[in-house]
Amino acid sequence: MDKQESLRKEILQAHHHRFATKSFDSEKKIDEADWLTIMEAARLSPSSFGYEPWKFLLVENKQVKDDLQEIAWGAQNSLNGASHFLIVLARKNVTGDSAHVKHMVEDVFGVPYSESAPQTIFFNNFQKNDFDLTDERKLFDWASKQTYIAMANMMTTAAYLGIDSCPIEGFDKVAVERYLAEQKVIDLRKFGVSYMAGFGYRAQERPEKKRQKMTDIYEVIE
């Protein structure tokens, strides 16, 4: 087996290893170096225009975990057993003239910001004319899409390290956001909850992975 074939096999093994783990072994904890590798995969993830409209909250506080159980039904197994529990936020109102975009352009990209700069004009045109991102809900949904790229990278990286995960959308979004705001964890003017995720080690057998056939989902346009 050549090096490239071996690499392909390792990649697919990681994807076969991954499944939405419903039962975690609460006695097993993720090594800190492994966890930071998972988070680095999130940090390095691509986003539209490179604007990174996300924030990752690692919840370690037991009271917060207990309180979330009542309003996040899909997270209960992860809250009770996962080594690490994340709440991922999407940034609101990311527009060409927003403070976040100015921060990204000046502090991250290292170039002067200007409303008349070609990138600003191009981004504004993309939002308004190409993707119809013309109200707060549409802007949030667009930002939330970016956070899912990071989730896929985190879960795949975890699987490659032999770590299990569970992506979670099973929660009362309004209630969770209200609770986190009351706890002064998030500023609802700037962020909303996109999803949650548990990471740890399985306490169950991996179920058979069932997917559509490649011929059902893949087509070559010649």
Disulfide bonds with the S-S distance in Angstrom:
none
